[in-house]
Amino acid sequence: MTSHAILTGLINLLLGMGLGVAGGLLGIGGGLIAIPVLGYLYGMDQHLAQGTALVMIAPNVLIGFWRYHQRHPVHLRSVALICVFSMAATYVSARFAAGLDAHLLHTAFAVFLIVLAVYFASQLKEKPSTADAAHAAPHAMPAAALPLMGIASGAMSGIFTVGGGLVVVPALVTFFGMQQTRAQGMALALVVPGSLIALATYAHAGHVDWGTGIPLAAGGVVSVSWGVALAYRFSARRLRLAFCAVLVGTALMMFLVKSG
């Protein structure tokens, strides 16, 4: 192995650590930020960037989910039911996304982030009593809502690789009164199986750079728990503000960096 390869691997490891902290803090596995970063640093097109980011996302979300679950146990039976629908939707949508024009997928991803950022900004005025109650019990989720949430989560995960968690978190907070950190933990639980299926689908289509993805994943595995611990030091409002800022910053980067 050459010194250049060793240096590149070390840089990717450190980058993965930074993305792992961000992913644990915001409940998104670091992939949201990794996709435009990979496009900027390595000139990857949207398909390759999303597929390579999945190498890091898959283990990160699993560890992140476990850390959130230790603090706020997730209702695993509900998660299992949602995951059945999520996995099916992920497979179908990932195959669809793999055939899309890379420039179109790139632009759609940026627009998707802007829409979510606008939504989160509209929620920043929520009363602290509902957002910050550390032990507040979430509303019961109607059985009919579980398949719909699974389909929406899976479809977004398949198309954008990180979309599932971004859809689930605001839905759980807004419609079911769930605490921000609890919602992030449940969202990570839903993303775990979908990320594995999406990774397999993108890899089968040849849209994964394993040499870059594996060091990123190793760095994320080391640091994602730090991000989760940091999340519990933030108020719900500060978490949402940080989430909103990351969405806007990532979207702007997507618009500035052309897909290859």
C-alpha positions as CSV (number, residue, x, y, z in Angstrom):
1,M,0.0,0.0,0.0
2,T,1.4,3.4,-1.0
3,S,1.8,6.3,1.3
4,H,-0.8,8.2,-0.7
5,A,-3.3,5.4,-0.2
6,I,-2.6,5.3,3.5
7,L,-3.0,9.1,3.8
8,T,-6.3,9.0,1.8
9,G,-7.6,6.2,4.1
10,L,-6.7,8.2,7.2
11,I,-8.4,11.3,5.9
12,N,-11.5,9.2,5.1
13,L,-11.4,7.7,8.6
14,L,-11.2,11.2,10.2
15,L,-14.0,12.4,7.9
16,G,-16.1,9.4,8.9
17,M,-15.6,10.3,12.6
18,G,-16.8,13.8,12.0
19,L,-19.8,12.6,10.1
20,G,-20.5,10.0,12.8
21,V,-20.7,12.7,15.5
22,A,-23.1,14.8,13.3
23,G,-25.2,11.7,12.5
24,G,-25.5,10.7,16.1
25,L,-26.4,14.2,17.1
26,L,-29.1,14.7,14.5
27,G,-30.3,11.1,14.1
28,I,-29.4,10.8,10.4
29,G,-26.4,8.5,10.4
30,G,-24.1,11.1,8.9
31,G,-25.2,10.3,5.4
32,L,-27.0,13.5,4.8
33,I,-23.7,15.5,5.0
34,A,-21.6,12.7,3.5
35,I,-23.4,12.7,0.1
36,P,-22.5,16.3,-1.0
37,V,-19.0,16.0,0.7
38,L,-18.3,12.9,-1.4
39,G,-19.4,14.8,-4.5
40,Y,-17.2,17.8,-3.7
41,L,-14.1,15.9,-2.6
42,Y,-14.1,13.0,-5.0
43,G,-16.2,14.3,-7.9
44,M,-18.7,11.4,-7.4
45,D,-22.0,11.7,-9.3
46,Q,-25.2,11.5,-7.2
47,H,-25.6,7.7,-7.6
48,L,-22.1,6.9,-6.5
49,A,-22.1,9.4,-3.6
50,Q,-25.4,8.0,-2.3
51,G,-24.2,4.4,-2.6
52,T,-20.9,5.0,-1.0
53,A,-22.5,7.0,1.8
54,L,-24.7,3.9,2.5
55,V,-21.5,2.0,3.5
56,M,-21.2,4.4,6.4
57,I,-24.9,4.9,7.0
58,A,-25.7,1.2,7.6
59,P,-23.5,0.6,10.7
60,N,-23.9,4.2,12.0
61,V,-27.7,4.0,12.2
62,L,-27.5,0.6,13.9
63,I,-25.2,1.9,16.6
64,G,-27.0,5.2,16.9
65,F,-30.4,3.4,17.3
66,W,-29.0,1.2,20.1
67,R,-27.6,4.2,22.0
68,Y,-30.9,6.1,21.7
69,H,-32.8,2.9,22.7
70,Q,-30.7,2.6,25.9
71,R,-32.0,6.0,27.0
72,H,-35.5,6.0,25.5
73,P,-36.6,2.4,24.8
74,V,-38.3,2.1,21.4
75,H,-41.5,0.2,20.9
76,L,-40.0,-2.6,18.9
77,R,-43.2,-4.3,17.9
78,S,-44.4,-1.1,16.2
79,V,-41.0,-0.7,14.6
80,A,-41.1,-4.2,13.2
81,L,-44.4,-3.7,11.6
82,I,-43.3,-0.4,10.0
83,C,-40.1,-2.1,8.8
84,V,-42.0,-4.7,6.8
85,F,-43.5,-2.0,4.7
86,S,-40.4,0.1,4.8
87,M,-38.1,-2.6,3.4
88,A,-40.5,-3.4,0.5
89,A,-40.8,0.3,-0.4
90,T,-37.0,0.8,-0.1
91,Y,-36.3,-2.0,-2.5
92,V,-38.7,-0.7,-5.1
93,S,-37.7,2.9,-4.8
94,A,-33.9,2.1,-4.7
95,R,-34.2,0.2,-8.0
96,F,-36.1,3.1,-9.4
97,A,-33.5,5.7,-8.2
98,A,-30.6,3.7,-9.6
99,G,-32.0,4.2,-13.1
100,L,-32.6,7.9,-12.8
101,D,-30.5,10.5,-14.4
102,A,-27.8,11.6,-11.9
103,H,-28.3,15.3,-12.5
104,L,-32.1,14.9,-11.9
105,L,-31.5,12.9,-8.7
106,H,-29.0,15.5,-7.5
107,T,-31.4,18.4,-8.0
108,A,-34.3,16.5,-6.5
109,F,-32.3,15.7,-3.4
110,A,-31.4,19.4,-2.9
111,V,-35.0,20.5,-3.3
112,F,-36.1,17.8,-0.9
113,L,-33.8,19.2,1.8
114,I,-35.0,22.7,1.3
115,V,-38.6,21.6,1.7
116,L,-37.7,19.8,5.0
117,A,-35.7,22.8,6.2
118,V,-38.7,25.1,5.7
119,Y,-40.8,22.7,7.6
120,F,-38.4,22.5,10.5
121,A,-38.1,26.3,10.6
122,S,-41.9,26.5,10.9
123,Q,-41.7,24.3,14.0
124,L,-39.1,26.3,15.9
125,K,-41.8,28.2,17.8
126,E,-43.3,25.1,19.3
127,K,-43.9,25.4,23.1
128,P,-41.1,24.1,25.2
129,S,-43.6,22.2,27.4
130,T,-44.2,19.8,24.6
131,A,-40.8,19.8,22.9
132,D,-38.6,19.6,26.0
133,A,-40.6,17.4,28.4
134,A,-38.0,14.7,29.0
135,H,-40.4,12.1,30.3
136,A,-43.5,13.1,28.2
137,A,-45.3,10.0,26.9
138,P,-45.9,10.0,23.2
139,H,-49.4,9.7,21.8
140,A,-50.4,6.2,20.7
141,M,-49.9,5.6,17.0
142,P,-53.0,4.4,15.2
143,A,-52.4,1.0,13.6
144,A,-53.3,2.4,10.2
145,A,-50.5,5.0,10.4
146,L,-47.8,2.4,10.8
147,P,-47.9,1.0,7.2
148,L,-48.1,4.5,5.8
149,M,-45.1,5.6,7.8
150,G,-43.2,2.6,6.7
151,I,-44.0,3.2,3.0
152,A,-43.1,6.9,3.2
153,S,-39.8,6.1,5.1
154,G,-38.8,3.3,2.7
155,A,-39.6,5.3,-0.4
156,M,-37.4,8.2,0.7
157,S,-34.6,5.9,1.9
158,G,-34.6,4.1,-1.4
159,I,-34.5,7.3,-3.5
160,F,-32.3,9.6,-1.4
161,T,-30.7,6.9,1.0
162,V,-31.2,9.3,4.0
163,G,-34.7,10.4,3.4
164,G,-36.4,7.9,5.7
165,G,-35.2,9.4,8.9
166,L,-35.8,12.9,7.7
167,V,-39.5,12.1,7.1
168,V,-40.1,10.0,10.2
169,V,-38.7,12.5,12.8
170,P,-41.0,15.4,12.0
171,A,-44.0,13.1,11.5
172,L,-43.5,11.5,15.0
173,V,-42.9,14.9,16.7
174,T,-45.8,16.7,14.9
175,F,-48.5,14.1,14.7
176,F,-47.8,11.9,17.8
177,G,-46.2,14.5,20.2
178,M,-43.0,12.5,20.5
179,Q,-40.0,14.0,22.1
180,Q,-37.3,15.0,19.6
181,T,-34.6,12.6,20.9
182,R,-37.1,9.7,21.2
183,A,-38.3,10.4,17.6
184,Q,-34.7,10.4,16.4
185,G,-34.1,7.0,18.0
186,M,-37.2,5.5,16.4
187,A,-36.3,6.9,13.1
188,L,-32.9,5.3,13.2
189,A,-34.6,2.0,14.0
190,L,-36.7,2.3,10.9
191,V,-33.7,3.3,8.8
192,V,-31.5,0.3,9.7
193,P,-33.2,-2.4,7.5
194,G,-33.9,0.1,4.7
195,S,-30.2,1.2,4.6
196,L,-29.1,-2.4,4.3
197,I,-31.5,-3.1,1.4
198,A,-30.6,0.2,-0.3
199,L,-26.9,-0.6,0.0
200,A,-27.3,-4.0,-1.6
201,T,-29.3,-2.5,-4.4
202,Y,-26.9,0.3,-5.1
203,A,-23.9,-2.1,-4.9
204,H,-25.6,-4.5,-7.3
205,A,-25.9,-1.5,-9.7
206,G,-22.2,-0.7,-9.3
207,H,-22.8,2.6,-7.5
208,V,-20.6,2.0,-4.4
209,D,-16.9,2.9,-3.9
210,W,-15.9,0.5,-1.2
211,G,-12.4,1.8,-0.8
212,T,-13.8,5.2,0.3
213,G,-16.9,3.9,2.1
214,I,-15.2,1.4,4.5
215,P,-12.8,3.9,6.1
216,L,-15.8,6.3,6.4
217,A,-17.8,3.6,8.1
218,A,-15.0,2.7,10.5
219,G,-14.7,6.4,11.6
220,G,-18.4,6.7,12.1
221,V,-18.6,3.5,14.2
222,V,-16.0,5.0,16.5
223,S,-17.8,8.4,16.9
224,V,-21.5,8.0,16.5
225,S,-22.1,7.3,20.2
226,W,-20.4,10.7,21.0
227,G,-23.0,12.4,18.9
228,V,-25.9,10.6,20.6
229,A,-24.6,11.6,24.0
230,L,-24.2,15.2,22.8
231,A,-27.9,15.2,21.5
232,Y,-29.1,14.7,25.1
233,R,-27.4,17.9,26.2
234,F,-29.3,19.9,23.7
235,S,-32.9,21.2,24.1
236,A,-35.4,20.0,21.5
237,R,-35.4,23.5,20.1
238,R,-31.7,23.6,19.7
239,L,-31.7,20.2,18.1
240,R,-34.3,21.3,15.6
241,L,-32.4,24.5,14.9
242,A,-29.2,22.5,14.3
243,F,-31.1,20.1,12.1
244,C,-32.6,23.0,10.1
245,A,-29.2,24.6,9.7
246,V,-27.6,21.3,8.4
247,L,-30.5,20.8,5.9
248,V,-30.0,24.3,4.5
249,G,-26.3,24.1,4.4
250,T,-26.3,20.7,2.7
251,A,-28.9,21.9,0.2
252,L,-26.8,24.9,-0.7
253,M,-23.8,22.7,-1.1
254,M,-25.8,20.4,-3.4
255,F,-26.8,23.4,-5.6
256,L,-23.2,24.7,-5.7
257,V,-21.6,21.3,-6.4
258,K,-22.7,19.9,-9.8
259,S,-23.4,16.2,-10.0
260,G,-20.8,14.4,-12.2
